[in-house]
């Protein structure tokens, strides 16, 4: 009995030691100092894809603190939305504020939800400033905590999870995931450092969303992930901003070594339908159709059979480590033969979340 009592006391002490003490002062991904007076219970998600971050922290119910959000999964990744609402039906009742993907917010509707914090993506800061949202929330003493998985994904993903772990009193859950994340990232970094000749890469996010080729990312988003695994990203070299189109003729002339397309299951589009419940034959059929678009046959990697596909939404949330593993295998198949992105994704789902453990098609060809 004495041993059990001591063990129980030890567990209680351990739990207490890992709990966040409020008021809490933190520095967010914009370098702003924010004081959180109490544990947030009514959160606005400027970018609804951050629900997958909350799934790492509030594991039993990532929606329990969310009072309003921009339901981007419903708009951009219908399979994931079906999975989320199937597991947590109350998600369908949360107010969808219809925020612009650039960050514009209907401020009156936001305040009606009586929020005690907003979580926002760093890329949305200019829109939030221009619309007056930041100044209004500041005057009302409602903190806006900026996180970032998109502008600087390799550098800011783990720190963003750590930040939210502190703010939401979920530090132990955050550390468990970031330890895993860093271990997998270190493996990629070490392997890339051993490669002398880095490939030139063209990546086409949401391939098939437009009739025209070729949309791409610069140093941010998928471009940032390509750079994180040592690839020379064509978009980083040519685009004046974060995203944009590059003429097909320019892509052909630059003779990339690797061409990668991203996609997810979306309503009424011809995008690569990666995601939950997708059959490989569906992906293959769309993949082959996209390769037949005008002029693509002239791109060097199309000729050489070095065209790959990857689930689009690995670029905008903390599971992007799986996207980086897939890219590493695509760019350096021999050096990273031991990487297992599919297995690592399953580990994330089973060990660090309460998301349903269902089959998901992540890449083409399949990266085990």
Secondary structure, 3 states (H helix, E strand, C coil): CHHHHHHHHHHHHHHHHHCCCCCEEEECCCCCEEEECCCCCCEEECCHHHHHHHHHHCCCCCCCCEEEECCHHHHHCHHHHHHHHHHCHHHHHCEECCCCCCCCCCHHHHHHCCCCEEEEEHHHHHHHHHCCHHHHHHHCCCEEEEECCCCCHHHHHHHHHHHHHHHCCCHHHHHHHHHHHHHHHHHHHHHHHCCCCCCEEEEECCCCCCCCCCEEECCCHHHHHHHHCCCEEHHHHHCCCCEEECCHHHHHHHCCCEEEEEECCCCCCCCCCCEECCCHHHHHHHHHHHHCCCCHHHCHHHHHCCEEEEEHHHCCCCCHHHHHHHHHHHHCCCCCCCCCHHHHHHHHHHHHCCCCCCCEECEECCCC
